[in-house]
Amino acid sequence: MVESRIEQVCSWYDVVIEEISVQPDHIRLVCSIPPKYSVSKIVSIVKGNTAVQIFSKQNYLKEKP
């Protein structure tokens, strides 16, 4: 679920994923980013898009403990 979304978002910006590891509490991503984009821009786009997807499907994660 999360991995496929990250791959989809990266493809929109011509980012090539070299390696990805999805763990329950974090994600490791090694990728090649075109020079026209900054690393921080791609990271914020990927995090934003995946967060929206996760929260829309897992409503309990929005709740504060």
A tleap script that builds the chain and sets N, CA, C and O, in Angstrom:
source leaprc.protein.ff14SB
mol = sequence {
  NMET VAL GLU SER ARG ILE GLU GLN VAL CYS
  SER TRP TYR ASP VAL VAL ILE GLU GLU ILE
  SER VAL GLN PRO ASP HIE ILE ARG LEU VAL
  CYS SER ILE PRO PRO LYS TYR SER VAL SER
  LYS ILE VAL SER ILE VAL LYS GLY ASN THR
  ALA VAL GLN ILE PHE SER LYS GLN ASN TYR
  LEU LYS GLU LYS CPRO
}
set mol.1.N position { 0.827 -1.186 0.000 }
set mol.1.CA position { 0.000 0.000 0.000 }
set mol.1.C position { 0.870 1.248 0.000 }
set mol.1.O position { 0.789 2.051 -0.929 }
set mol.2.N position { 1.691 1.424 1.012 }
set mol.2.CA position { 2.526 2.614 1.115 }
set mol.2.C position { 3.611 2.602 0.044 }
set mol.2.O position { 3.897 3.626 -0.575 }
set mol.3.N position { 4.200 1.449 -0.163 }
set mol.3.CA position { 5.285 1.349 -1.146 }
set mol.3.C position { 4.792 1.681 -2.552 }
set mol.3.O position { 5.473 2.386 -3.297 }
set mol.4.N position { 3.631 1.186 -2.913 }
set mol.4.CA position { 3.101 1.468 -4.251 }
set mol.4.C position { 2.755 2.946 -4.406 }
set mol.4.O position { 2.920 3.513 -5.487 }
set mol.5.N position { 2.274 3.575 -3.327 }
set mol.5.CA position { 1.956 5.006 -3.385 }
set mol.5.C position { 3.231 5.833 -3.558 }
set mol.5.O position { 3.250 6.790 -4.332 }
set mol.6.N position { 4.291 5.468 -2.844 }
set mol.6.CA position { 5.559 6.184 -2.967 }
set mol.6.C position { 6.087 6.046 -4.394 }
set mol.6.O position { 6.554 7.022 -4.981 }
set mol.7.N position { 6.014 4.845 -4.948 }
set mol.7.CA position { 6.466 4.635 -6.321 }
set mol.7.C position { 5.647 5.467 -7.298 }
set mol.7.O position { 6.197 6.017 -8.252 }
set mol.8.N position { 4.360 5.566 -7.076 }
set mol.8.CA position { 3.488 6.346 -7.947 }
set mol.8.C position { 3.833 7.834 -7.876 }
set mol.8.O position { 3.962 8.489 -8.910 }
set mol.9.N position { 3.981 8.364 -6.676 }
set mol.9.CA position { 4.295 9.777 -6.505 }
set mol.9.C position { 5.664 10.101 -7.107 }
set mol.9.O position { 5.827 11.136 -7.754 }
set mol.10.N position { 6.632 9.232 -6.899 }
set mol.10.CA position { 7.966 9.455 -7.456 }
set mol.10.C position { 7.936 9.461 -8.980 }
set mol.10.O position { 8.665 10.223 -9.614 }
set mol.11.N position { 7.104 8.623 -9.562 }
set mol.11.CA position { 7.033 8.582 -11.028 }
set mol.11.C position { 6.490 9.891 -11.603 }
set mol.11.O position { 6.838 10.255 -12.726 }
set mol.12.N position { 5.638 10.611 -10.850 }
set mol.12.CA position { 5.114 11.896 -11.315 }
set mol.12.C position { 6.227 12.922 -11.512 }
set mol.12.O position { 6.112 13.809 -12.358 }
set mol.13.N position { 7.295 12.806 -10.740 }
set mol.13.CA position { 8.389 13.787 -10.764 }
set mol.13.C position { 9.677 13.205 -11.354 }
set mol.13.O position { 10.752 13.772 -11.160 }
set mol.14.N position { 9.583 12.104 -12.054 }
set mol.14.CA position { 10.738 11.447 -12.691 }
set mol.14.C position { 11.829 11.091 -11.690 }
set mol.14.O position { 13.014 11.123 -12.020 }
set mol.15.N position { 11.429 10.752 -10.470 }
set mol.15.CA position { 12.369 10.309 -9.442 }
set mol.15.C position { 12.529 8.795 -9.597 }
set mol.15.O position { 11.544 8.059 -9.660 }
set mol.16.N position { 13.773 8.348 -9.656 }
set mol.16.CA position { 14.065 6.924 -9.816 }
set mol.16.C position { 14.375 6.330 -8.447 }
set mol.16.O position { 15.308 6.764 -7.771 }
set mol.17.N position { 13.599 5.347 -8.045 }
set mol.17.CA position { 13.814 4.688 -6.761 }
set mol.17.C position { 14.874 3.606 -6.946 }
set mol.17.O position { 14.693 2.661 -7.714 }
set mol.18.N position { 15.963 3.763 -6.237 }
set mol.18.CA position { 17.049 2.781 -6.286 }
set mol.18.C position { 16.801 1.656 -5.282 }
set mol.18.O position { 17.051 0.485 -5.566 }
set mol.19.N position { 16.308 2.036 -4.108 }
set mol.19.CA position { 16.066 1.062 -3.043 }
set mol.19.C position { 14.997 1.622 -2.112 }
set mol.19.O position { 14.964 2.821 -1.834 }
set mol.20.N position { 14.123 0.735 -1.634 }
set mol.20.CA position { 13.093 1.157 -0.687 }
set mol.20.C position { 12.893 0.042 0.339 }
set mol.20.O position { 12.872 -1.140 -0.004 }
set mol.21.N position { 12.750 0.439 1.592 }
set mol.21.CA position { 12.506 -0.497 2.675 }
set mol.21.C position { 11.417 0.092 3.567 }
set mol.21.O position { 11.602 1.144 4.180 }
set mol.22.N position { 10.294 -0.589 3.629 }
set mol.22.CA position { 9.165 -0.117 4.429 }
set mol.22.C position { 9.093 -0.941 5.700 }
set mol.22.O position { 8.908 -2.157 5.650 }
set mol.23.N position { 9.238 -0.283 6.836 }
set mol.23.CA position { 9.148 -0.894 8.158 }
set mol.23.C position { 7.877 -0.371 8.835 }
set mol.23.O position { 7.302 0.609 8.362 }
set mol.24.N position { 7.427 -0.985 9.910 }
set mol.24.CA position { 6.216 -0.499 10.587 }
set mol.24.C position { 6.339 0.941 11.111 }
set mol.24.O position { 5.344 1.662 11.178 }
set mol.25.N position { 7.555 1.357 11.480 }
set mol.25.CA position { 7.701 2.682 12.078 }
set mol.25.C position { 8.536 3.664 11.263 }
set mol.25.O position { 8.672 4.820 11.663 }
set mol.26.N position { 9.095 3.243 10.138 }
set mol.26.CA position { 9.838 4.169 9.283 }
set mol.26.C position { 10.037 3.588 7.887 }
set mol.26.O position { 9.820 2.400 7.648 }
set mol.27.N position { 10.454 4.457 6.976 }
set mol.27.CA position { 10.707 4.065 5.587 }
set mol.27.C position { 12.080 4.563 5.188 }
set mol.27.O position { 12.440 5.709 5.457 }
set mol.28.N position { 12.842 3.699 4.547 }
set mol.28.CA position { 14.137 4.109 4.003 }
set mol.28.C position { 14.010 4.129 2.488 }
set mol.28.O position { 13.523 3.180 1.873 }
set mol.29.N position { 14.458 5.231 1.902 }
set mol.29.CA position { 14.310 5.416 0.471 }
set mol.29.C position { 15.606 5.972 -0.098 }
set mol.29.O position { 16.100 7.007 0.348 }
set mol.30.N position { 16.149 5.277 -1.082 }
set mol.30.CA position { 17.319 5.755 -1.816 }
set mol.30.C position { 16.835 6.007 -3.234 }
set mol.30.O position { 16.326 5.106 -3.900 }
set mol.31.N position { 17.000 7.241 -3.687 }
set mol.31.CA position { 16.471 7.569 -5.001 }
set mol.31.C position { 17.342 8.601 -5.715 }
set mol.31.O position { 18.169 9.277 -5.102 }
set mol.32.N position { 17.135 8.701 -7.017 }
set mol.32.CA position { 17.803 9.706 -7.836 }
set mol.32.C position { 16.770 10.763 -8.199 }
set mol.32.O position { 15.738 10.466 -8.802 }
set mol.33.N position { 17.069 12.002 -7.821 }
set mol.33.CA position { 16.138 13.110 -8.038 }
set mol.33.C position { 16.690 13.998 -9.148 }
set mol.33.O position { 17.871 14.345 -9.129 }
set mol.34.N position { 15.852 14.373 -10.117 }
set mol.34.CA position { 16.321 15.274 -11.168 }
set mol.34.C position { 16.801 16.600 -10.564 }
set mol.34.O position { 16.250 17.055 -9.561 }
set mol.35.N position { 17.814 17.218 -11.162 }
set mol.35.CA position { 18.376 18.446 -10.593 }
set mol.35.C position { 17.415 19.626 -10.514 }
set mol.35.O position { 17.671 20.580 -9.779 }
set mol.36.N position { 16.319 19.577 -11.255 }
set mol.36.CA position { 15.379 20.703 -11.203 }
set mol.36.C position { 14.555 20.719 -9.910 }
set mol.36.O position { 13.882 21.709 -9.623 }
set mol.37.N position { 14.603 19.627 -9.123 }
set mol.37.CA position { 13.883 19.550 -7.851 }
set mol.37.C position { 14.869 19.470 -6.697 }
set mol.37.O position { 15.925 18.846 -6.810 }
set mol.38.N position { 14.517 20.104 -5.592 }
set mol.38.CA position { 15.351 19.980 -4.398 }
set mol.38.C position { 14.944 18.718 -3.634 }
set mol.38.O position { 13.828 18.220 -3.782 }
set mol.39.N position { 15.852 18.221 -2.833 }
set mol.39.CA position { 15.580 17.029 -2.026 }
set mol.39.C position { 14.410 17.304 -1.081 }
set mol.39.O position { 13.517 16.470 -0.933 }
set mol.40.N position { 14.420 18.467 -0.447 }
set mol.40.CA position { 13.359 18.782 0.511 }
set mol.40.C position { 11.992 18.865 -0.159 }
set mol.40.O position { 10.990 18.493 0.450 }
set mol.41.N position { 11.932 19.340 -1.386 }
set mol.41.CA position { 10.651 19.421 -2.094 }
set mol.41.C position { 10.108 18.012 -2.364 }
set mol.41.O position { 8.927 17.750 -2.139 }
set mol.42.N position { 10.957 17.118 -2.839 }
set mol.42.CA position { 10.512 15.750 -3.127 }
set mol.42.C position { 10.108 15.035 -1.842 }
set mol.42.O position { 9.099 14.330 -1.818 }
set mol.43.N position { 10.881 15.209 -0.782 }
set mol.43.CA position { 10.543 14.563 0.490 }
set mol.43.C position { 9.197 15.059 1.006 }
set mol.43.O position { 8.378 14.259 1.457 }
set mol.44.N position { 8.962 16.355 0.945 }
set mol.44.CA position { 7.690 16.890 1.438 }
set mol.44.C position { 6.518 16.430 0.579 }
set mol.44.O position { 5.431 16.181 1.101 }
set mol.45.N position { 6.722 16.313 -0.725 }
set mol.45.CA position { 5.655 15.830 -1.606 }
set mol.45.C position { 5.335 14.372 -1.305 }
set mol.45.O position { 4.168 14.001 -1.179 }
set mol.46.N position { 6.371 13.545 -1.188 }
set mol.46.CA position { 6.160 12.118 -0.911 }
set mol.46.C position { 5.500 11.935 0.453 }
set mol.46.O position { 4.542 11.173 0.578 }
set mol.47.N position { 6.000 12.621 1.468 }
set mol.47.CA position { 5.418 12.487 2.812 }
set mol.47.C position { 3.971 12.964 2.840 }
set mol.47.O position { 3.115 12.321 3.448 }
set mol.48.N position { 3.700 14.077 2.191 }
set mol.48.CA position { 2.347 14.616 2.185 }
set mol.48.C position { 1.357 13.691 1.507 }
set mol.48.O position { 0.278 13.429 2.038 }
set mol.49.N position { 1.722 13.199 0.341 }
set mol.49.CA position { 0.823 12.318 -0.405 }
set mol.49.C position { 0.597 10.992 0.296 }
set mol.49.O position { -0.530 10.497 0.327 }
set mol.50.N position { 1.636 10.412 0.855 }
set mol.50.CA position { 1.456 9.130 1.544 }
set mol.50.C position { 0.677 9.318 2.845 }
set mol.50.O position { -0.117 8.452 3.212 }
set mol.51.N position { 0.888 10.420 3.539 }
set mol.51.CA position { 0.142 10.672 4.780 }
set mol.51.C position { -1.348 10.802 4.499 }
set mol.51.O position { -2.166 10.254 5.237 }
set mol.52.N position { -1.705 11.510 3.454 }
set mol.52.CA position { -3.116 11.669 3.092 }
set mol.52.C position { -3.736 10.306 2.812 }
set mol.52.O position { -4.851 10.027 3.253 }
set mol.53.N position { -3.025 9.464 2.085 }
set mol.53.CA position { -3.545 8.138 1.769 }
set mol.53.C position { -3.704 7.284 3.025 }
set mol.53.O position { -4.730 6.628 3.207 }
set mol.54.N position { -2.702 7.291 3.880 }
set mol.54.CA position { -2.748 6.476 5.098 }
set mol.54.C position { -3.881 6.938 6.008 }
set mol.54.O position { -4.649 6.112 6.504 }
set mol.55.N position { -3.995 8.235 6.232 }
set mol.55.CA position { -5.020 8.746 7.141 }
set mol.55.C position { -6.432 8.558 6.580 }
set mol.55.O position { -7.385 8.416 7.346 }
set mol.56.N position { -6.573 8.555 5.267 }
set mol.56.CA position { -7.907 8.347 4.700 }
set mol.56.C position { -8.366 6.895 4.864 }
set mol.56.O position { -9.564 6.622 4.939 }
set mol.57.N position { -7.412 5.971 4.919 }
set mol.57.CA position { -7.772 4.567 5.050 }
set mol.57.C position { -7.677 4.051 6.479 }
set mol.57.O position { -8.286 3.033 6.810 }
set mol.58.N position { -6.921 4.739 7.330 }
set mol.58.CA position { -6.731 4.316 8.724 }
set mol.58.C position { -7.123 5.467 9.642 }
set mol.58.O position { -6.253 6.139 10.195 }
set mol.59.N position { -8.399 5.696 9.807 }
set mol.59.CA position { -8.901 6.833 10.576 }
set mol.59.C position { -8.420 6.868 12.016 }
set mol.59.O position { -8.259 7.950 12.580 }
set mol.60.N position { -8.188 5.719 12.620 }
set mol.60.CA position { -7.759 5.691 14.021 }
set mol.60.C position { -6.384 6.339 14.222 }
set mol.60.O position { -6.046 6.714 15.345 }
set mol.61.N position { -5.602 6.475 13.177 }
set mol.61.CA position { -4.272 7.091 13.322 }
set mol.61.C position { -4.367 8.603 13.553 }
set mol.61.O position { -3.425 9.211 14.061 }
set mol.62.N position { -5.493 9.210 13.184 }
set mol.62.CA position { -5.680 10.642 13.398 }
set mol.62.C position { -5.928 10.981 14.859 }
set mol.62.O position { -5.656 12.099 15.296 }
set mol.63.N position { -6.437 10.030 15.607 }
set mol.63.CA position { -6.782 10.268 17.007 }
set mol.63.C position { -5.538 10.457 17.857 }
set mol.63.O position { -4.543 9.751 17.697 }
set mol.64.N position { -5.612 11.408 18.748 }
set mol.64.CA position { -4.499 11.635 19.684 }
set mol.64.C position { -4.638 10.686 20.872 }
set mol.64.O position { -5.748 10.449 21.348 }
set mol.65.N position { -3.519 10.142 21.353 }
set mol.65.CA position { -3.608 9.194 22.480 }
set mol.65.C position { -4.023 9.844 23.777 }
set mol.65.O position { -4.136 9.166 24.799 }
savepdb mol mol.pdb
quit
